[in-house]
Amino acid sequence: MSELGSAVEALRAETLAEMPDALIEENFTEMQRASEQIELERLRRIAEIDRRGIHRRDGHLSVVVWLVDRFRVSWGSAREAVRTARSLGDMGTTRRALEEGGLSMPAARALVAAREVDPPAFAQVEDVLVEAARTQPLAQLKRAIAHWRERVERERPIDREQSLRRRRHFHASVTFEGMVRVDGDLDPETGESLLTALRAATDAEVRSGDGGSRTPARRRADALGEICRGFLDRCDRPQIAGERPHITLTVDASALATLADATAPAGEFDHVGPASPPTARRLACDASVMRVVTAGRSEPLDVGRRTPIVPPSMRRAVVVRDVQCRFPGCDRPHTWCDAHHVQHWADGGSTATSNLLLLCRPHHRLVHRPGGFRLELVDGQPVFRRPDGSALSADGRAPP
């Protein structure tokens, strides 16, 4: 293995700017093939680690957990590597094609996924599919595999619907900066439910004229957030550990009262990590609060009861008065809105209808964004101002 490290160091020492085009292309071709071989050997060792149970030495419950903890890879890539490593041990033709350099690793992963449909049936056609993988682009290979899969599922005596359901999976993992990556395959019924819900949420935005400049992918992401929030807001959800689950943010009370550094974390989400002060203040506008007094950072001394910042009866009064989002030009319904404190309660603002205003979540974020839109009460009426200080009229245009 020391020779491999030396070879990498030699490559790093090369001055690419001085190399002719043909030589760079030749080197890249050789390295691409070598990287496939190295990946194959990495997978072979993962399979051996799995077989020996080496991961258990340090208490890891699976090779996947070991990879994630030891090498800081994502859960999705760790699962994919272990799945491929295990399968290649029983796919002799595929493995030999990889060793000979006639098969790319993406094509091999496509064959691994095909084998999971029916391993005995795959063994009968592995030679044919590997030959297709050698000669066809990846997209055509996947189409050939799809046709083979359809034929196998039609000929099998088992229920095709159950076969599809067995292939369902869904992964959600936290990535850099608290972003959450989702990936999976849903059975047709669940997939139809998801697509219908996403279409309903995005169509509602289009009808309200709130499409804006967001791409369709971003609108779908926002729609998924609204669907999840709608579920969490339902009063008939089952309780877990004595309470209905919802977004949980742990924050120091003093952090809500200042926006001196809008980039420093003000709190911590249960799953995705740090939350900025603007996010903490926005969520705290219309939330339930549980007071926990601690000695230092870790010793709880007193835990209070969870109480809503805006009582249900007061929120209902605000809904009756405002009906929808009060940001000029927005007509999102109250079910998509938070009850925003014009003067934040952490700054001494009262939780009263005179200090509350319905704002949909996108506009709620705009109002809490540092240097963004401002909201103030003038003679009891809300006045929205652009970042430059100019006021917006009720129709979203600057007043004359």
C-alpha positions as CSV (number, residue, x, y, z in Angstrom):
1,M,0.0,0.0,0.0
2,S,3.0,2.3,0.5
3,E,3.6,2.1,-3.2
4,L,0.1,3.3,-3.9
5,G,0.8,6.4,-1.7
6,S,4.1,7.0,-3.5
7,A,2.3,6.9,-6.8
8,V,-0.2,9.5,-5.7
9,E,2.6,11.7,-4.4
10,A,4.3,11.5,-7.8
11,L,1.1,12.5,-9.6
12,R,0.7,15.5,-7.3
13,A,4.3,16.6,-8.1
14,E,3.5,16.9,-11.8
15,T,3.0,20.4,-13.3
16,L,-0.2,20.0,-15.3
17,A,0.0,23.4,-17.0
18,E,3.2,22.3,-18.8
19,M,1.8,18.9,-20.0
20,P,0.5,18.6,-23.6
21,D,-3.2,17.9,-24.2
22,A,-2.6,14.4,-25.5
23,L,-0.6,13.4,-22.4
24,I,-3.2,14.8,-20.0
25,E,-5.9,12.9,-21.8
26,E,-3.8,9.7,-21.8
27,N,-3.0,10.1,-18.1
28,F,-6.7,10.7,-17.2
29,T,-7.8,7.6,-19.1
30,E,-5.2,5.5,-17.2
31,M,-6.3,7.0,-13.9
32,Q,-9.9,6.5,-14.6
33,R,-9.3,2.8,-15.2
34,A,-7.1,2.6,-12.1
35,S,-9.7,4.2,-10.0
36,E,-12.2,1.6,-11.0
37,Q,-9.7,-1.1,-10.0
38,I,-9.0,0.5,-6.7
39,E,-12.8,0.9,-6.0
40,L,-13.2,-2.8,-6.7
41,E,-10.5,-3.7,-4.3
42,R,-12.0,-1.4,-1.7
43,L,-15.3,-3.2,-2.0
44,R,-13.6,-6.6,-1.8
45,R,-12.1,-5.5,1.5
46,I,-15.4,-4.2,2.8
47,A,-16.9,-7.6,2.0
48,E,-14.1,-9.3,4.0
49,I,-14.5,-6.9,6.9
50,D,-18.2,-7.8,6.9
51,R,-17.5,-11.5,6.7
52,R,-15.1,-11.4,9.6
53,G,-17.1,-9.0,11.7
54,I,-14.1,-6.7,12.2
55,H,-16.5,-3.8,12.8
56,R,-17.8,-5.4,16.0
57,R,-14.3,-5.0,17.7
58,D,-15.1,-1.3,18.5
59,G,-18.8,-1.9,19.2
60,H,-20.2,-0.9,15.8
61,L,-23.4,-2.7,15.0
62,S,-22.8,-3.0,11.3
63,V,-20.3,-2.3,8.6
64,V,-22.4,0.7,7.5
65,V,-22.2,2.3,11.0
66,W,-18.4,1.6,11.0
67,L,-17.9,3.3,7.6
68,V,-20.0,6.3,8.7
69,D,-18.2,6.7,12.0
70,R,-14.7,5.9,11.0
71,F,-14.5,7.6,7.6
72,R,-17.2,10.2,7.9
73,V,-19.0,9.1,4.7
74,S,-22.7,9.6,4.3
75,W,-25.2,6.9,5.3
76,G,-26.4,6.6,1.7
77,S,-22.9,6.0,0.3
78,A,-22.0,3.6,3.1
79,R,-25.2,1.5,2.5
80,E,-24.5,1.5,-1.3
81,A,-20.9,0.3,-0.8
82,V,-21.9,-2.5,1.6
83,R,-24.7,-3.6,-0.7
84,T,-22.5,-3.7,-3.7
85,A,-19.6,-5.4,-1.9
86,R,-21.9,-8.2,-0.6
87,S,-23.5,-8.7,-4.1
88,L,-20.3,-8.8,-6.1
89,G,-19.2,-11.8,-4.1
90,D,-22.0,-13.8,-5.8
91,M,-21.6,-12.2,-9.3
92,G,-18.6,-13.9,-10.8
93,T,-19.1,-12.7,-14.4
94,T,-19.7,-9.1,-13.3
95,R,-16.7,-9.2,-11.0
96,R,-14.3,-10.6,-13.7
97,A,-15.5,-7.9,-16.1
98,L,-14.6,-5.3,-13.6
99,E,-11.2,-6.8,-13.0
100,E,-10.5,-6.9,-16.7
101,G,-11.5,-3.2,-17.1
102,G,-14.3,-3.9,-19.5
103,L,-17.0,-2.7,-17.1
104,S,-17.5,0.6,-15.3
105,M,-18.4,0.8,-11.7
106,P,-21.8,2.6,-12.3
107,A,-22.7,-0.2,-14.7
108,A,-21.8,-2.7,-12.1
109,R,-24.0,-1.0,-9.5
110,A,-26.9,-1.1,-12.0
111,L,-26.3,-4.9,-12.4
112,V,-26.3,-5.2,-8.6
113,A,-29.6,-3.5,-8.3
114,A,-31.0,-5.8,-11.1
115,R,-29.8,-8.9,-9.2
116,E,-31.8,-7.9,-6.1
117,V,-35.0,-8.4,-8.1
118,D,-34.5,-12.1,-8.4
119,P,-30.9,-13.5,-7.8
120,P,-31.6,-17.0,-9.4
121,A,-33.2,-15.4,-12.5
122,F,-30.3,-12.9,-12.7
123,A,-27.7,-15.7,-12.6
124,Q,-29.3,-17.2,-15.7
125,V,-28.8,-13.9,-17.7
126,E,-25.8,-12.4,-16.0
127,D,-23.5,-13.1,-19.0
128,V,-26.0,-11.4,-21.4
129,L,-26.4,-8.3,-19.2
130,V,-22.7,-8.0,-18.6
131,E,-22.0,-8.1,-22.3
132,A,-24.7,-5.4,-22.8
133,A,-22.9,-3.4,-20.1
134,R,-19.6,-3.7,-21.9
135,T,-21.0,-2.4,-25.2
136,Q,-23.9,0.0,-24.4
137,P,-24.1,3.4,-22.7
138,L,-25.3,3.3,-19.1
139,A,-28.8,4.7,-20.1
140,Q,-29.4,1.9,-22.6
141,L,-28.2,-0.7,-20.1
142,K,-30.7,0.6,-17.5
143,R,-33.5,0.3,-20.1
144,A,-32.4,-3.3,-20.9
145,I,-32.4,-4.1,-17.2
146,A,-35.9,-2.5,-16.9
147,H,-37.3,-4.7,-19.7
148,W,-35.7,-7.8,-18.1
149,R,-37.1,-6.9,-14.7
150,E,-40.6,-6.5,-16.1
151,R,-40.4,-9.9,-17.8
152,V,-39.1,-11.6,-14.7
153,E,-41.9,-10.1,-12.5
154,R,-44.6,-11.1,-15.0
155,E,-43.3,-14.7,-15.1
156,R,-42.9,-15.1,-11.4
157,P,-45.8,-16.6,-9.5
158,I,-45.6,-14.0,-6.8
159,D,-47.7,-10.9,-6.6
160,R,-46.1,-8.0,-8.6
161,E,-47.5,-5.4,-6.2
162,Q,-45.8,-7.1,-3.2
163,S,-42.6,-7.4,-5.2
164,L,-42.6,-3.6,-5.8
165,R,-43.4,-2.9,-2.1
166,R,-40.4,-5.0,-1.0
167,R,-38.2,-2.7,-3.1
168,R,-39.4,0.4,-1.4
169,H,-36.9,2.4,0.7
170,F,-36.3,6.0,1.8
171,H,-33.2,7.6,3.2
172,A,-33.0,11.1,4.9
173,S,-29.6,12.1,6.2
174,V,-28.1,15.3,7.5
175,T,-25.3,16.8,5.3
176,F,-23.1,19.8,5.4
177,E,-24.5,22.9,7.2
178,G,-27.6,21.1,8.3
179,M,-29.0,20.4,4.9
180,V,-30.9,17.1,4.7
181,R,-30.5,14.8,1.7
182,V,-33.3,12.5,0.7
183,D,-33.2,9.5,-1.6
184,G,-35.3,6.5,-2.2
185,D,-37.8,4.5,-4.2
186,L,-41.5,4.4,-3.3
187,D,-44.0,1.8,-4.3
188,P,-46.6,3.0,-6.8
189,E,-49.4,3.7,-4.2
190,T,-47.1,5.7,-1.9
191,G,-45.5,7.4,-4.8
192,E,-48.9,8.5,-6.1
193,S,-49.8,9.8,-2.7
194,L,-46.6,11.9,-2.6
195,L,-46.9,13.2,-6.1
196,T,-50.6,14.2,-5.5
197,A,-49.7,16.0,-2.3
198,L,-46.8,17.8,-3.9
199,R,-49.0,18.8,-6.9
200,A,-51.7,20.1,-4.6
201,A,-49.3,22.2,-2.5
202,T,-47.5,23.6,-5.6
203,D,-50.7,24.3,-7.5
204,A,-52.0,26.2,-4.5
205,E,-48.9,28.4,-4.7
206,V,-49.3,28.9,-8.4
207,R,-53.0,29.9,-8.0
208,S,-52.0,32.4,-5.3
209,G,-49.4,33.9,-7.7
210,D,-46.6,33.1,-5.4
211,G,-44.4,31.0,-7.8
212,G,-41.8,33.8,-7.8
213,S,-38.4,33.0,-9.3
214,R,-38.0,29.6,-7.7
215,T,-37.3,26.7,-9.8
216,P,-39.8,23.8,-9.9
217,A,-37.4,21.7,-7.8
218,R,-37.3,24.4,-5.1
219,R,-41.1,24.8,-5.2
220,R,-41.4,21.0,-4.6
221,A,-38.9,21.2,-1.7
222,D,-41.0,24.0,-0.1
223,A,-44.2,22.0,-0.8
224,L,-42.8,19.0,1.0
225,G,-42.0,21.3,4.0
226,E,-45.6,22.5,4.0
227,I,-46.9,18.9,3.9
228,C,-44.7,17.9,6.8
229,R,-45.7,21.0,8.8
230,G,-49.3,20.3,8.1
231,F,-49.0,16.8,9.5
232,L,-47.1,18.0,12.6
233,D,-49.8,20.7,13.3
234,R,-52.6,18.1,13.3
235,C,-54.2,17.6,16.8
236,D,-54.9,13.9,16.2
237,R,-51.3,12.7,15.8
238,P,-50.2,9.9,18.2
239,Q,-48.1,10.9,21.1
240,I,-44.6,9.8,21.6
241,A,-43.1,9.8,25.1
242,G,-46.2,11.7,26.3
243,E,-46.3,14.5,23.8
244,R,-47.0,15.1,20.1
245,P,-43.8,15.3,18.1
246,H,-42.9,18.6,16.6
247,I,-39.8,20.7,15.6
248,T,-37.7,21.1,18.8
249,L,-35.2,23.9,19.2
250,T,-33.1,24.3,22.3
251,V,-32.0,27.9,22.7
252,D,-30.6,30.1,25.5
253,A,-33.1,32.7,26.5
254,S,-30.6,35.5,26.1
255,A,-29.8,34.5,22.5
256,L,-33.4,35.4,21.5
257,A,-33.0,39.0,22.7
258,T,-30.1,39.9,20.5
259,L,-29.2,39.8,16.8
260,A,-25.7,41.2,17.2
261,D,-24.2,38.3,15.3
262,A,-26.8,36.8,12.9
263,T,-24.4,34.1,11.8
264,A,-23.5,32.7,15.2
265,P,-25.7,29.7,16.3
266,A,-28.4,30.8,18.7
267,G,-29.8,27.3,19.3
268,E,-29.7,23.7,18.4
269,F,-32.3,21.6,16.5
270,D,-32.8,18.0,17.6
271,H,-31.6,16.6,14.2
272,V,-29.9,19.0,11.9
273,G,-27.8,21.0,14.4
274,P,-27.2,24.7,14.9
275,A,-29.9,27.4,14.3
276,S,-29.1,31.0,13.5
277,P,-30.6,33.8,15.7
278,P,-33.1,34.9,12.9
279,T,-34.3,31.3,12.6
280,A,-34.6,31.0,16.4
281,R,-36.6,34.2,16.7
282,R,-38.9,33.4,13.8
283,L,-39.7,30.0,15.2
284,A,-40.2,31.4,18.7
285,C,-42.8,33.9,17.4
286,D,-45.5,31.2,17.3
287,A,-44.4,28.2,19.4
288,S,-44.7,26.3,22.6
289,V,-42.0,27.0,25.1
290,M,-40.7,24.7,27.9
291,R,-38.4,26.5,30.5
292,V,-35.4,24.4,31.6
293,V,-33.1,25.9,34.2
294,T,-29.6,24.4,34.2
295,A,-26.4,24.6,36.2
296,G,-23.8,25.2,33.5
297,R,-24.6,23.5,30.2
298,S,-25.7,20.0,31.3
299,E,-27.3,19.7,34.7
300,P,-31.1,20.5,34.7
301,L,-32.3,22.1,37.9
302,D,-35.9,22.8,37.1
303,V,-38.2,21.9,34.1
304,G,-41.4,23.9,33.5
305,R,-44.5,22.9,31.7
306,R,-44.8,23.3,27.9
307,T,-47.0,26.3,27.2
308,P,-47.9,27.9,23.9
309,I,-46.6,31.5,23.3
310,V,-49.8,32.3,21.4
311,P,-52.8,30.5,23.0
312,P,-55.2,28.8,20.6
313,S,-58.0,31.2,21.4
314,M,-55.9,34.2,20.7
315,R,-54.6,32.7,17.5
316,R,-58.2,32.1,16.4
317,A,-59.0,35.7,17.1
318,V,-56.0,36.8,14.9
319,V,-57.2,34.4,12.1
320,V,-60.7,35.9,12.2
321,R,-59.2,39.4,11.9
322,D,-56.5,38.7,9.3
323,V,-57.9,35.8,7.4
324,Q,-54.7,35.3,5.4
325,C,-51.1,36.5,5.2
326,R,-50.9,40.2,5.8
327,F,-47.8,40.9,3.7
328,P,-48.8,43.2,0.9
329,G,-49.8,41.3,-2.2
330,C,-49.9,37.9,-0.6
331,D,-53.1,35.8,-0.1
332,R,-51.8,32.6,1.4
333,P,-54.4,31.2,3.7
334,H,-54.1,31.2,7.5
335,T,-53.3,27.5,7.6
336,W,-50.0,28.3,5.9
337,C,-49.3,31.2,8.4
338,D,-47.5,31.8,11.7
339,A,-48.7,34.3,14.3
340,H,-45.8,36.9,14.1
341,H,-45.0,39.1,17.1
342,V,-44.5,42.6,15.6
343,Q,-42.3,43.4,18.7
344,H,-40.8,40.0,19.6
345,W,-41.8,38.8,23.0
346,A,-38.0,38.3,23.8
347,D,-37.7,42.1,23.4
348,G,-40.6,42.8,25.8
349,G,-43.4,42.7,23.2
350,S,-46.8,41.5,24.5
351,T,-48.6,38.4,23.3
352,A,-51.8,40.3,22.4
353,T,-53.8,40.5,19.3
354,S,-52.7,44.1,18.8
355,N,-49.1,42.9,18.6
356,L,-49.7,39.8,16.4
357,L,-50.0,39.5,12.7
358,L,-50.5,36.5,10.4
359,L,-47.5,35.9,8.0
360,C,-47.0,33.0,5.7
361,R,-43.7,31.2,6.4
362,P,-41.8,32.6,3.4
363,H,-42.8,36.2,4.3
364,H,-42.1,35.4,8.0
365,R,-38.6,34.5,7.0
366,L,-38.2,37.7,5.0
367,V,-39.3,39.8,8.0
368,H,-36.8,38.1,10.4
369,R,-33.9,38.1,7.9
370,P,-31.2,40.6,9.0
371,G,-31.2,43.6,6.7
372,G,-34.5,42.5,5.1
373,F,-38.0,43.8,5.2
374,R,-39.1,45.5,8.3
375,L,-42.5,45.6,10.0
376,E,-43.8,48.2,12.4
377,L,-47.1,49.3,13.8
378,V,-48.2,52.9,13.0
379,D,-51.4,54.0,14.7
380,G,-52.2,50.3,15.2
381,Q,-51.8,49.5,11.5
382,P,-49.0,47.4,10.1
383,V,-46.5,49.1,7.8
384,F,-44.0,47.0,5.8
385,R,-40.8,48.6,4.7
386,R,-38.2,47.5,2.1
387,P,-34.6,47.1,3.2
388,D,-34.0,50.6,1.9
389,G,-36.7,52.0,4.3
390,S,-39.4,52.7,1.7
391,A,-42.9,51.6,2.6
392,L,-45.0,49.1,0.8
393,S,-48.7,49.8,0.2
394,A,-51.4,47.2,0.5
395,D,-51.0,46.1,-3.1
396,G,-47.2,45.6,-2.8
397,R,-46.3,48.9,-4.6
398,A,-44.6,51.9,-3.1
399,P,-47.1,54.4,-2.0
400,P,-47.4,57.7,-3.9
